[in-house]
Amino acid sequence: MTKDLFQLSELLPGLTVSVKLSDLLQANRQLLAETIDTISSPAGNKDTSATASYITREQMMSDFGISATTLWRWDKAGYLVPCKLGTKVLYKADEVLKVMEVKRRRNNDENR
């Protein structure tokens, strides 16, 4: 008989469960992969707009020529709010495009 872990925790709040570390790590990897797949797929996003996708930190640095230090400063300043999944850092594509547009406009204004 298979029970949902949440149901078991409600039915038996004092239950102690022993799990092999390798099984726990495997379950964690599977959950993380499923979560990333859900976020990466357009159907899995709560935001149904066409631009509701995510960009990794590495993609940001390569696609826009931004350094890791700049991303760190933008995170601290609140320009971009990262979504962290385990060790993965993701940014909403529409937010990235907005910030890049503001930066482009400022650069154009300074060059006039």
N, C-alpha and C positions, 0 to 999 in steps of 0.2 A: 504494500500500500504506500503510495507516494503522497506526501503532504507538502504544501507550500510552507516554506520556512517561517513566514509571517504568521500563518495559522498556528503552527507549532508553538511559536513564541507566545501567542495569546492563550493557547490551551494549557501550555506547560511553562509558565514563566521562570521556574527555577531549574529547568532542564539543562544539564551539562552535556555537551557534545564533544567527542574527541574526533579530530580530523587530522589525517596525515598532512604534513606541511606541503608535500608535492601536490596533493589533491586541492589544497587551499590555493596554492599558486596557480594551478591550472584553471580553477574556477574563476579566479581573479582575472587572468589573461582573457578568458572567454567573455567575461562580463565587460571588460574594457573594450575588446574588439567589437562586441555587439553595440556598445554605447557609441563608439566612433562611427560605426556603420550607420546607426540611426541618425546621428547628427549630420553626417556627410550626405545622406540621401535626402533629396528635396521632399519626399513624402514624409520623412521622419521629423522635419522641422515644424515647430509650432507656428512660426512665421511663414505664411504661405506666399509671400511676395516672390517674384522671380529672382531677386537677388539674395535671397535668404540662403547663403552658403557660407562656409567658413574657410579661412586661409590659415595655413600653419605659419609659425614663426619663421621657419626656413624659407617658405614661399615669399613671405613679406620681404625678407632681406634680399633674396635673389631677384624677384620681380620688380621691386621698387628701388633697389640700390640703397637700402637702409641698413645701418649697422645695428648690432645687438644693443649697443649703448643707447642709440636713438630710441629703439623700441622700449628699453627700460625707462628712459626719461619720459616718453609718451605715456607709458603705463602709470608712472608716478604722478604725472601732471593731469591724468584723467582724460587725455585725448582718446585713448582706446582702452577698452575694458577687456582683458583677456579672459577666455574661457579655458579653464585648466581641466584636463582629463588625465589623471595620472601624471606622467611626465610630459604629455603633449600640451602645447600652448596654442590655442586657436583664437582667431579674431573673426568677427562677423565681417563678411566681404563688403556689405553696404556701408558699415561704419568706416572701414579702411578707405573706401572710395571717397567718402565725405571728407575725411581728414586730408587725404592726398589732394583733393580739389582746393581746400582752404589753403594748404601749403603752396600749391601752384599759383593761386591768385595772389598770395602775399609776395611770392618771388617775382611775379609779373609786375606788381605795383612798385616793388623796390627797384626794378630795372628800368622804370620809366623816368 
